[in-house]
Amino acid sequence: MIRSIPTFLVSLLTLFFLGACTKNVALTEHPRLGSRIAFDYHPLTEVDLDYLSRFDVVVTHDIADARSVARLKRAGAKLFFYEWLPATYYTKSPGPWERMVYERRQQWTLDPEDDAPDPMGAKFGCKDYFYDMADEELLVQRVDQLVRKARSGGYDGIFFDWGSGWYALQENGFRFATEAFERRHPGVRYDDRVSDFLGRLRSKGLYIALNGAFRSENAQLERQADIDVVESMFTSDECRNPFEALVAGEGIGKVCETSFTPLPRAFEVGTRLSNKARAMNPNVRFMFLDYAMPLYRQTRANVAGKKEYAREPDRQALYYALTLSYLSDASGFTCGPDVSLPEQRDDIFFLDLGSPLGPATAKAKESRLRLFTKGFVVAAAHRTRMETPVPAGVRGVWDPYRNKMLAVSGNKVQLELIPDDYPSRAEHPTGRIYLYEY
């Protein structure tokens, strides 16, 4: 799940890592969102704004400053802010909403007692309170608070983490919350009340993005989602193959490689989840949000007998994750650790493949191919050579990963997918995006 961070900790974490509804709006009433969706939970720099201005949707942790909002809106981006769906944090410096929740905690929350568990808040030295989503006064006040926040900040929508509703509470073993809800509201379904809440927000004209709506029972919450997000499906920042390295400009420390999901499982699960979501809501923008570590490439320098390494974007991870997203009929984006951008900016997200010409097909050994009107994508589990046909009139095939034009002969092109060299010598799966040149 995307990092659920109390507002008072955002700046500290940034420094650390850088050093049945009342009235519902039919899905078709919302203008269709674009497919380029980016996340960044850190203060926005000029470089960030230049990059993010090219996306259709930008998700920030809290409301960005007015200047950044104006810049992104001029570029046509829709803005979403982060909200933890089932609960809130109560810190030593609570905001107006948190104070209101605390004052009404006996009615509004499922865990009002002082000795109630704080499974998430304890991590940050604060309290967490889980909302009673069947309390009408809470729903009215929370909708009002979120609508005011969005409108005053110039935002278009809200991204709800833990967007699978009841499933998220059960998945985390929060019996104190589930048992309290069932005791208070026998025969009432939690997800029905969550759906009500989300529908009220949509009736106010807000877009809704959910993290894992497809996981809700019978994918019910998918009906309220304009965007559904799946995290860490293809690559993640789980530390793999750690080693101690002298990093240029940083000194000696432990570094890690990106964790890759093997191709057969990545393709099967990615396709299944995308299909499950659209079976409930054919208009949902389904996306995979992946994470990647920097790639540490050895330089020619040696310092005090130690090999020196330099950070660079892990482009193999970026291409693999986005290729698997396209194979799964979804959008994709990759962040660095802690939902950051510095090592992950890449033009790959702006390549125009056009429209898909059918589902993905098997090609060669443990590889997948999908054709589009303006190009195609390929993923391979291992080093792979293959031949694939191209439409008549295509003079060449552009390989942006290698920055080279591939020759076409007899309406066919020869491909060679070669994994990058990683310090651990591990061979990770590859993904490539190719564009036709006429």
N, C-alpha and C positions, 0 to 999 in steps of 0.2 A: 504494500500500500504506500502511496505517496506520503512522504514525510509530513506528519501532522504536527506542526510546530506552533507553540504559543507565540503570539505576536511579540512579546517582550524578549524572546530569545532569537528572533530572526537576525538582528544586526550582529549579535555575538557569533552565531553560527556562520554568518557570511564572512566575518573576519577570519574565523578558524579555517574554513574551507578555502578561502582565497589566500591565505597565509595559513375510489368512488368520490368525485370532486365537486366542490361548490360551483365553480365555473372553470371550464378548461378550454384551452385553445388547441384546435386541431393542428397536428404537425405541419400540415400543408400551409397553414397561415403564417408560419415563420419563413422568411426568405431563406433559401438554401445556403447553408454555410459552405465556404470553400474547403478544399482538402488540405491546405498547408496550415498545420497547427503547431505552435511552438510553446514551450514551457520555460520560464526562467523565474526563480524565486529570489533573486538577488537584486540589489539596487542597480538600476539601468544606467550604463555608461553610454557615451556617444557611439562607441563601436557597437554596443548591444542594440541601440535604437536603429542604427543603419541596417543592421542585419534583420531585426525583428519586424521592421517596417515592410519587409517583403512577404510576410506571412498573412494569411487570411484571418487567423485567430491567434491571439496571444494570451496565455494564461500566466498571471503573476500571483505571488503569494498574497499580498495585500494590495490595496489601491496604490497605484504608482503616483508620483508627483504630477501636478497639473501639466507641467511642460512636456513630460514624457507621454502623458495621455493624449495631449493635443497632437503631438508629433505622430503617434501611431494611428490616431483617428484620421488625420489628414491623408495618411497613406492607405486608408480604407480598411484597417484591421478592426475586427471585433475583439473586445476585451472582456476577459473573464477573471474574477478573483477567486481565491481558494476559500472553502468553507468546510469544516468537519461536520458531516451530516448528522451523526447521532449524539454529539456531545459538545461541550465547550470546556475550556480551561478557566480556572479561577486563580489568578496569580496575586502576588503581593501588591500589584498596581493594576487593578481591574479597570476595564473601560465601562462606560455606561450600560452596555448590554450585559456584560458579565455581572455587574452589580445588581441589575434587575433580576437576573436568573438566580443569583445567590439569595436575594431577599424573598423570592417566591419558590425557593428550592423544594419546600415541602409539597407543593402542588405541581410544580413544573418538571421536577427531576425524579428519576427512578432510584437515585442513591443519595438522598438528602442528609443522611446521618453523618456525624463527624467521624465515626469510625468505619464508614463505608470504604470499600476498596478504591484505590486510585491507580488502576493498572497503567494508564498512560501518563497522568500527571506526575506520578512519583518519579518518572524519568527526568522531569524538569524541575522538581522541587516545588510543585504546585498541586492544586486539587483539580480533578476532572468531574464534571457532572453530566450524566447521560439524560437526555431529554425524554420526557413522557410524551411521545408523539401522538397520543390520543387525547391530550388536554387541549380543548378548544381555545382557551385564552392564550396559551403558549403559541399555538399555531398562528393566531391572529397577530400577536405581537412580533413573532419572529419574522413572519412574512413582511410586515410593515418595516421592521428594522433592516432587513436585507434589501428591500426595494429602495429605501432611502439611501442606503449605503451605495448601491449601484448607481442610482441617478445622480447623487451628489458628486460621485467620483467620475462620472462619464463612462461608466462600464455598461456592457451589453448583456452580460450573463454571469453565472456562478458555476464554478467547478466544485462539485461535492465529492470529497474523499469518503471512503467507506460507503460507496454508492450502491452496495448490494443489500442494504437494509438489514432485515432480520438475520440474513446469512452472515453478515459481518460480525454481529454480536455472538452468534453461535460459533463461528469459526475461531474467534478469539477466546472462547470459553467464558464469556462474561455472564455467568448464570445469575449473578446478583441483579443484573439488568433485565434479563429475559424473564426470570421468575417474578420480579416485581411487576413487570408489565402484565403478565398473565394473571397475577393475583388481583391487580387493580381493574383489569378489563377482560373478564372471562368471555370468551367467544369472539373477541375482537382481534383481527389480524393486524399486526404491526405494519406490514408492508402496505396495507390498504390506507393506513393513516399517513405513511410516508408519501404514497402516491398522491393523496389529497394535498399534502403540503406542497409538493413539487408542482402539482397542477395549478395551485393558487399563484405560485410565482410565475408560471408560464402565462396565466391569464393577465398578468400585469405587463406582459411583453418581454419578459426576460428569457434568454436562452438558458438551457440547462445542460451541463455536462456532468456525467456520473462516472465514477471509477468502479467498474465491475457490475454495471446494472444487469448484465446477462447472468450473473450469479444468483440474483434474487429468484425466489421460487417461481418456476415456470417463466422466468425472465420477465416478470410482471413490470418491474420498474423501467424496463427498456422502453415502455410506451411513453414515458415522460422525458426521455433523453433525446436531445438534439445530437449530442456526441456521447459515445461510450468509450471509455479508456481502459486498455489492458496494459499492465506494467510488466516490464522485465521478462517478456515472453521469448525474445530471440537473443538478446544480449543483456548483461547486467553488470553492475559494479561490485558484485561479490568478488572478493579478493581471490584470484587464482594465480598459481605459480609465483608466490611472493619471493623477493630477493632483496638484499641490501645493495644499494647503488649510490654512487656519487653522481648527483644530478646537477648539471650546470646551473649556477646561480642559486642553488638551494642547499647544497651540502649533502651529507650522507644520510640516508633514511631508507625505510622499507617501501618498496614500490610493488605494484601488482599488475597483472594483466586482466583484460576484460574476460568475463565468463561468457562463452558461446553455448547456446542450446544446439545439440546436434540436429542436422537438417531433417531427417525423417520425422522426428518428434515435433520440431518447430513447425514444419509444414502441416502435419496432421492436426495439431492442436490449434494452430492459427486459423486454418480453414474452418474447422469445426466451430470455433467460438464465433467467428464472423457470421457463419450461416445461422447459428442459434439466435444471435441478436437480430438479424434481419428477418427471421421467421416471425418475430414478435413485432418488429418495427422496421418495415422496408426502407424507411426514409432516414434511419439513423446514420450518422457519420461515425463509423467504427474506426478506431485508431489504436495502434500499438505505440506505447511510450516505452522506449528502451533506454538503457544506461550504458555508458562505456567509460573505461579508465583511459587516461592518456597512454599513448604508446611511447615507451622509452627506447629511443634509438641510440646505439653507441656512437659516440663521436670519435674523431681521430686523436683527441687529446687524452693524455694520461696525467693525473695529478698525484704526486707522492706515491707512484706505483699503482694507483687505482684507475681502472677504466672509467671514463666519464660518459654519462648518458644525458641526452636532451629530450625534453618533452615534445611531443607532436600529436596531432589528432590521430586516433586509431581509425583510419579511413576504412580498413577492412571491416571493422565492427559497424561503422555507419552504413556502408553499402550493404552488408549482409542483412542488417535489421530492416532497412527500407525495402530491399528486394523481397524479403519474406512478407512484409506488409503488403506489397503489391501482388504477390502470389496469392495472398489470402484475401484479396479484394478489399483492402483497407488502406487508410492513411498511416503514416508513420513519422516519428520524430525520435531523436536520440539526444539525451542530456548527459552531462558529466555528473560526477558525484554531487549529492545534495542539490539536485535539480539546477545545475549550473551550466553556463555556456562556454567558458573560455577555451576549452580544448576541443569543442565540438562544432564550431561554425564551419559550414561547408555548403557549397553551391549545389550539392546533390539534391537537396530538397526542392529545388526550383527547376529541375529538368522536366520537360514536358513530353510525356509519352503518349499523350492523346487518350483515346478510349480503348478499353480492353476488347479483344476480338474473340474471347472465349475464356474458359477456365485454364488453369495451369495443367501442363502435361508432363509426364515423365520423359526424360531425355538423357540418353547415355546412362552410365552407372551412378545411382544415387544422386541424381540431379533433377531439377525442375525448370521448365521453360514456360513463359507466358508471353503471348504476342499482343501488341498494342498497335494502334493506327500509325504511330510515329516511331516505333521501336519495339524493343522487347527486353525482358529481364530473365536472368538465369541465376540459379543457385546450385552449388555443387558441394558435396560433402568432402571431397578430396580434390587434389590436383587433377584437372580434367581437360581433355581435348575433345572437341566435338565440332560437327558441321551442322549448320541450320540454314534453311531456305529463307530468302528475303523476297519482298514483293518486286514485281517487274518495275524497272525504272530506277531502282535504288543503285546509286553509283558507288556508295561506300557506307560503312557503318562506323559511327563515331564511338570510341571507347573513352569516356571521360575519366575513368579510373586511371588508365595509363596515359591519358592525353595523347591519343594517337588514332589515326584513321585506319580501319581495317579494309583490305581489298575485297571486292565482290567479284566472283567468277562464276558464270553460269547460274546467276540468281542464287548463289550460295555464299556463305561466309564461314571461314574457319575461326573457331574460338579456342582460346587457351586460358583457363582459369587457374592461375598460380597463386597459392596463398602467400602472404607476406612472411617475412622472417621476424619472429618474435624472440626476445632474449632467452626464453625458456626452451626454444627450439620446437615448441608445440605447433602442430599444424591445425589451424582452425578452419571451419567451413567458410566458403566465399559466396558473395553475391555480387552480381554485376548488372549494370544498366547500360543499354546500348541504344543509340539514336540513329535513324536513317538519314542519309544525305542523298538528295535527289539531284 
